Amino acid sequence: MSYGVAAALQAAVYEALSGDAALAALVGDAVFDAPPAGPLPGTYVTLGPELTRDRSDQTGHGALHRITVSVVTDSAGFQAAKDVAAAVSDALVDADLTLARGRLIYLNFERALARREGSGARRRIDLWFRARVQDD
């Protein structure tokens, strides 16, 4: 197994999201690797937890990364959050990302969970993606 591609994959996912015009139309520049300290925008996207498993084979070292991207909003109802989540999915599914190390074999949607947070005023959708990488 190699975890060596993890940082490069995260950077490429962040670049894909922060550079996507459709997503920017919905959240502006509110795409974060980690939410900043202080007041947060009403709607934002953040990279979340990641689970990685070995997927090395006879061709070399590789890994399967399960990446979480979260959409958080204080908009009433789930429609705004779902619109943003759809833009996130559109930007990432089958994306041809160039990594600073290794290469992306595929990036696919796995599942999502939509829920209310705290007192119910905030909505959150966690999207999980599977990314298979090869460490060349």
C-alpha positions as CSV (number, residue, x, y, z in Angstrom):
1,M,0.0,0.0,0.0
2,S,1.0,3.6,-0.5
3,Y,-0.5,6.6,1.3
4,G,1.9,8.7,-0.7
5,V,-0.7,9.9,-3.2
6,A,-3.2,11.1,-0.5
7,A,-2.0,14.8,-0.3
8,A,-1.9,15.0,-4.1
9,L,-5.4,13.6,-4.4
10,Q,-6.7,16.0,-1.8
11,A,-5.1,19.0,-3.5
12,A,-6.6,17.9,-6.9
13,V,-10.1,17.4,-5.4
14,Y,-9.9,20.8,-3.8
15,E,-8.7,22.5,-7.0
16,A,-11.5,20.8,-9.0
17,L,-14.1,22.0,-6.6
18,S,-12.8,25.5,-6.1
19,G,-12.3,26.0,-9.8
20,D,-15.7,24.7,-10.9
21,A,-17.9,27.5,-12.4
22,A,-21.2,25.9,-11.6
23,L,-20.3,25.3,-7.9
24,A,-18.9,28.9,-7.7
25,A,-22.2,30.2,-8.9
26,L,-23.9,28.6,-5.9
27,V,-21.3,29.1,-3.1
28,G,-18.8,31.7,-4.5
29,D,-15.4,31.0,-3.0
30,A,-16.8,29.1,0.0
31,V,-15.0,25.9,-0.7
32,F,-12.7,24.9,2.2
33,D,-10.1,22.3,2.9
34,A,-11.1,23.0,6.5
35,P,-13.6,25.6,7.6
36,P,-11.9,28.8,8.7
37,A,-12.1,30.2,12.3
38,G,-14.8,32.8,12.8
39,P,-18.1,33.3,11.1
40,L,-18.9,31.0,8.3
41,P,-20.8,31.8,5.1
42,G,-24.5,30.7,5.0
43,T,-23.6,27.9,2.5
44,Y,-20.2,26.3,2.1
45,V,-18.4,23.1,1.0
46,T,-15.7,21.5,3.0
47,L,-13.5,18.5,2.5
48,G,-14.0,16.0,5.3
49,P,-12.8,12.6,6.6
50,E,-11.0,10.1,4.4
51,L,-10.7,6.3,4.7
52,T,-7.9,4.6,2.7
53,R,-7.4,1.0,1.9
54,D,-4.6,-0.8,0.1
55,R,-5.3,-1.6,-3.5
56,S,-1.7,-2.5,-4.6
57,D,-1.4,-5.2,-7.3
58,Q,1.2,-6.6,-9.6
59,T,1.4,-3.3,-11.5
60,G,2.4,-1.3,-8.4
61,H,1.4,0.4,-5.3
62,G,-2.1,1.7,-5.1
63,A,-4.9,2.7,-2.8
64,L,-8.7,3.2,-2.6
65,H,-9.6,6.5,-1.0
66,R,-13.1,7.1,0.3
67,I,-13.3,10.9,0.4
68,T,-16.0,12.9,2.1
69,V,-17.1,16.2,0.8
70,S,-19.7,18.1,3.0
71,V,-22.2,20.7,2.0
72,V,-23.5,22.9,4.9
73,T,-26.2,25.5,4.7
74,D,-28.4,27.6,6.9
75,S,-31.0,27.9,4.1
76,A,-34.5,26.6,4.9
77,G,-35.2,23.2,3.5
78,F,-32.9,20.9,1.7
79,Q,-33.2,22.3,-1.9
80,A,-30.3,24.7,-1.7
81,A,-28.1,22.0,-0.1
82,K,-29.1,19.5,-2.8
83,D,-28.3,22.0,-5.6
84,V,-24.8,22.5,-4.2
85,A,-24.4,18.7,-3.6
86,A,-25.3,18.1,-7.2
87,A,-22.7,20.6,-8.4
88,V,-20.1,18.9,-6.2
89,S,-21.0,15.5,-7.7
90,D,-20.9,16.9,-11.2
91,A,-17.5,18.4,-10.7
92,L,-16.0,15.2,-9.3
93,V,-17.6,12.1,-10.8
94,D,-15.3,10.8,-13.6
95,A,-13.1,13.9,-13.3
96,D,-9.8,13.7,-15.1
97,L,-7.7,15.1,-12.2
98,T,-4.0,15.6,-12.6
99,L,-2.1,14.7,-9.4
100,A,1.2,16.0,-8.4
101,R,2.1,12.5,-7.4
102,G,0.8,9.3,-8.9
103,R,-2.3,9.1,-11.0
104,L,-6.0,8.8,-10.6
105,I,-7.6,5.6,-12.0
106,Y,-11.2,6.6,-11.3
107,L,-13.3,8.9,-9.1
108,N,-16.9,7.8,-8.5
109,F,-19.8,8.7,-6.3
110,E,-20.5,6.2,-3.6
111,R,-23.3,7.6,-1.3
112,A,-24.7,10.6,0.4
113,L,-26.4,11.4,3.7
114,A,-28.7,14.5,4.1
115,R,-29.6,15.6,7.6
116,R,-30.4,18.5,9.9
117,E,-27.7,19.6,12.3
118,G,-28.0,21.0,15.8
119,S,-31.4,22.7,16.5
120,G,-32.4,21.9,12.9
121,A,-31.7,25.3,11.4
122,R,-28.7,24.0,9.5
123,R,-28.7,21.4,6.7
124,R,-25.8,19.1,5.9
125,I,-25.2,16.7,3.1
126,D,-22.1,14.4,3.3
127,L,-21.1,13.0,0.0
128,W,-18.8,10.0,-0.2
129,F,-16.6,9.4,-3.3
130,R,-14.3,6.5,-4.1
131,A,-11.0,7.4,-5.7
132,R,-8.6,4.7,-6.9
133,V,-5.1,5.9,-7.3
134,Q,-1.8,4.4,-8.4
135,D,1.5,5.5,-7.0
136,D,3.8,5.4,-10.1
